[in-house]
Amino acid sequence: MNVMIPGQISHDDDVSAEKNPSKPEDAVRSLEGRRILVVFNPRSGHGDSGLPDFVQSLRAIGADVTERELQPDTHMDKYVSDVQSYAAVVGAGGDGTVSSLAYAMRYKNVPLLAYPAGTANLIAQNLDLPTDPSELLDVMIHGHATRVDMGEVEVKGEKSGFCMLAGAGADAAMIRDSEELKEKYGVMAYVLSAMKQLNPKKTVFNLVIDGEERHFEGIGVMVANFGMANYRLPITSDISPSDGRFTVVLLKAGNILRLVPNLIDSVRVKLNLGDPLFSGNMETLQAKNVTVDAEDPFPLQYDGELHVETTPFTARVLPGAIRFLTKLPRTELDT
């Protein structure tokens, strides 16, 4: 049961406009006088996200909008210390910005719109959010808040949050190599970088999964909460952001391109076209708590942000930690 605070948008979890029909003018009136906090990263992405138009439209329908621009060396907690006095928060930036904001807001019960203003915006893609400012405003008005899990990752005693996935190995190397390509190629930078991973380093990974040890040789480990890659293609067929568990993906393939058949398998399962045909390149496990170490130190990434730290790291699930605004029913968030 959700406890509403004064001024909070009354979008119940997983209740869509179709289930609760109302007149459009009534929906618009629901934002009138509501306090909306917009936290944005001016360094995210390389194009026009339309955020000024979005904010102007919010104000035009009577919302009381507060804007806060992220500054270097200022902790995210500072921007949301008063978050529970707002009806909703808009986080405008890439996946790293959105996940950091969501972690700072965890268990505050305030809906968050993952405004896509970065390069890939995988969190927004998983929520099937549009990129047009007027359509995003429509999500604010007619969408609903769905409660999903988050991940908390700990490296050398420092904790951070992630919504999409944390990884070590080839996926982190791919993100590292894409950085210099993003400005010119945008989201295609990740594809071009993946093609460079033809001979990635292999090592023995030592895992502790819910207290049980596991060892395997491969090119990487991904601890996934959301399961859609670019263009909403499923990474695997068994990832849910609302089941209180991670899906741990063991990358056993010799290179990232050899995982393409597994991607095809995931699409086939999603479309009910049959059982998987390829299994040797990837293995998936379910877990609430995962520690990942490797014989050779491997780079780390959380939600598309490369970090200077290397393995080992520990990830633990935070069940139902954040409420995202979307129009999708919760079941459509699963792969």
N, C-alpha and C positions, 0 to 999 in steps of 0.2 A: 504494500500500500504506500503510495507516495504522499508525503506531507507537503502541501503547498505553502509557500511563504508569501507574504504580501507582495503583489506585483509580479509574481512568477507566471510565465506562460503556461496555460493549462493544457499542454499537449500530453495526454496520457501515453505511457509506454505502449507502443504497438497498436495504437488506435489511429487509424487513418481517416482522411476526410470522407472516404467512401463509406466507412462504418458509422461515422457521425456527420451526416450531411448537414450543412448550414449554408446560409446565404453568403455569397462572396463579400458583401458589405459588412456582414457580421464578423467575418474572419479578419477583414482589414481593421475593423473597430477593436479587435482583440489586441492589437499592437499599439493602439492609441494610448499615449501616456505611459507605456511600459518602458522601463529602463533597459537598454541594450548596451552591452560592453563590446567594443570592437578592438581586439588586440591584433596588430599587424606587423609583419616583418618586411621592411622596405627593401631588404636585400634578397628576398626570395624570387626565383624565377627570372626570366629575361624578357617578359612581354607585359602587355597591359591586361591586368586581371579585371578591370572594371570596378574596382573597389570603391572609388569615389562616387560613381554613379549609384552603386548599391547603397552606400551610406546616405546619399542624398534622397534616394527613394524611401528609405526607412524614415527619415525625418519628414518627408512629404506626407506620409500617412499617420504622422503624429507620434512616432516613437521618440523617446528621449535617449539620444545616442551619445555615449562617451567613447572617444577614440584614444588609444594608447599605443604609441609606436615603440617597438622593441629597440633597446639600446645595448651596445656591447657591454659586457661585464656587469649587467644587471640581472639578478636571478629572476626567473619567471614567477616565483611566488610573490614578488613585489607587485606585479601587475594585477594579481587576482586576490589580494588580501581581503578585499571587500566584495568578493564575487557573489556572495549570497544576498546582497542587496540588489542584484540585477535579475531580470526575468530570463535572460538568455545571454550567451557569449558567442561572438563570432571570432573565430581564429583564422586569420588570413595569412597564408604562407605555404611553405612546402610541408612535407610529412614530418620533418624534424620539428618545425614550429608547432604544428598541431599536436603532436604527441607530447611535447614538453608542456604545452598549455593544458592538455587533458590530464597529465600527471599532476600538475599543480592544482587542478580542480577536482581530483579524484575524491569520490564519495561526498561531494558537495551538493549533488542532486540538482545542479543547474544545467539545462540543455546547452549543448555546444554545436555550432554549425562549423564544419570543416571547410571553410571557404578556400577553393583551390586557386592559389596564387604562386605555386612553385613550378617545378619542371615536370615531375611525374604525377604528383598528387594521388598516390595510390590509396590513401585513406578515403579521400573523396570519391574515387572510382569504386571502391568497395561498397560505399554507401549509395552508389549510383547518383551522385549529385551532378547537376548540370554545371556548365561553365559560364553561361550567360547571366549577368547580374539580375535581370528581371525574373528569370526562372529560379535563381537562388532566393530571391525575395519571396517567391511563391512557396518555396520549401519552408521558409520561416513562418508563413501565414497558414498554409494548408498541410504541412507535414506533421510528423509526430516525433517524439523523442523515444528512441529505443535504447535500452540499457545493455551494454556489452562489457566484456572483460577487457582488461589491460594487462600488460606485462611490466614487471619491475626488474631491472637488470642491475647487478652489483658487480663492480670491478674495482679491486683494491680498496674496498671499503666505501666507495662512492656509489650512490644509487641514482638511477635515471629511470624514466618510463618510456614504454613504447606501445603503440597500438597495432602496428602491422606485423613486424617481425624483427628479431635480432639474429645476427648471423656471424659466423667466423669462417674464413676461408675464401673460396672462389667468388662468392657473391660480394664480399667486402672488397676484394681485389677488382671486381668489375666496376663497383661504384667508384673506387679510387681512380681507375683509368678513365672513367667517364667525365670527371670534373672539368678537364680542359676542353671537352667537346660540347658541353651543355650549351654554352652561349651560341655556338654556331648551329648545332643540330637539334637542340631541345631534347624531347623524349627519345629520339632516335640515337642519342649518345649512348644510352644503355645497351641498345642492340649492337652498335658498332663496338662497344667495349666488350660485350660478350663474345663477339667473334675473335677478339684478341686472346681470349682465354683458351687457346688450343692446346696448350701444354702446361696446365696449372700445377702447382706444387701439391704433391700428395703427402700425407702423413698419417700417423695413427692417432685417432681421437680417443680420449678417455672421458667417458661420460658417467655421471651419476644421475639416474632418472628415478625420481621419487625414492631415493635411498638405495636403488639397485645399480651396481656397476655394469657398464657396457663399453666394449672396445671395438673399433672398426677402423679400417684403412679407407681413406677417401679424400675428397677435395674440399669438403666443407660440411657445416652443420647449420641448419636454419631452425629457429624456434619461432613458429608462426602462430599468430592470433587471428588475424584476417588472412584470407586465402586467395584473393584475386590479384593477379599481376596486371600489367598494362592491358588496356582494352578489355578488362574484366575477364581475362583468361584464367581459369583456376590453376593454381600451382600444383595441388593434388586434389583428390576427390573427397577428402575427409577432414576439412578444416571448418570449425565453427567458432565465431567470436563470442558465443554466449553459453558455452557448455562448462565453463569453469576449468578448462584444461587447454594446454598448448598442443599443437601437433608438431612433433620434433621430426625434421626431415634430414635424413642422413644421405649426403650426396656421395655416392660410390662411383659415379661415372668418371671416366678418364678426363673429360672436359665438359664444359657447360653445354656445348652444342649436342652432345650425346643425350642430354636430358629432353630434347625436343620430342622424342617418342612418348616420354612420360607426360608431357604437356598435352599431346594428342589424346593419350589415354584419359586424362582428367576431363577433357572436353567431351569425349565419348560418354563417360560416366555421367557427367552433368546433363547431357542430352538423352540419357537412357538408351544409348545405342549399343550397350553390351559391356561385358566385364573387361578389365584392363588386359592388354596384350603384352605389355612390357613391364618388368618388375626388377630386373637386375641392376638398373642404374640408380635406383632410389628406394629407400625404405622409410616408412613413417611409423612413429610411436606416439602414444598419448602420455602426457605428464602434466603435473601441477608445479613441479620444481625440478630444474635441470641445472647441472653444473657441467660446463664444457671446458676441457683442457686438451692440449695437443702436445705431442713430443717435440714438434717445432712450433714456436710461437706464430700464431696466425692473426692477421688484422681483424678488427671487429667493426660491425656497423649495426646501428639501431635505426629503423625507419628511414633508411637511405642516407643517414649521416655517418661518414667515416670518422672513426675515433683513433686517437694516438695510442690508446691502450691496446694490448694484445691479449690473447687467451692466457689464463683462464677467466671465465665469467660465470655468474650464476643468474638464472632467470626464474622468477616465481610469478605465478598468475595472481591477478587481483580481480576476483570475480565481481562482475557487475559494477565496475568502478566508475564508469562514465556513461552519460546519456547523450547520444548523438542525434541530431536532427536529420531526418531522411523521409522519403516517401515509401521506401521499401518495407514490406513486412519482414519481421526478424528472420523467417525461414529463408528468405531470398539472400541473406547475408552469408549463408553456408555454401561451401563448394560441394 
